[in-house]
Amino acid sequence: MGKSGKEKNTKNKSKHSKLIKRKKSKLKADKEARAERLKNLQKALKASKENPE
């Protein structure tokens, strides 16, 4: 039989989930941005090697 009365720890869990989701999305965005910068850098290096002027 379950407990009666106030639910335990639901506010903290929701806050924690929200913060973790925010953190993961920020890390994902940073990772994608870094990959994009590296891709652009590789293109620039390749172009400079093809045209050494």
C-alpha positions, 0 to 999 in steps of 0.5 A: 500500500502506498503512502498517503499525503504529500508526494515526496521529492517531486519538485527537486526531481523536476528541477534536477531533470530540467538542469540536466536537460539544459546541461546536455543540450548545451554540451551537444550544441558546443560539440556541434559548433566545434565540429563545424569549426573544424570542418571549415578549417579543414576546407580552408587548409585543403583549399590553401594546399590546392592553390599555393599562391 
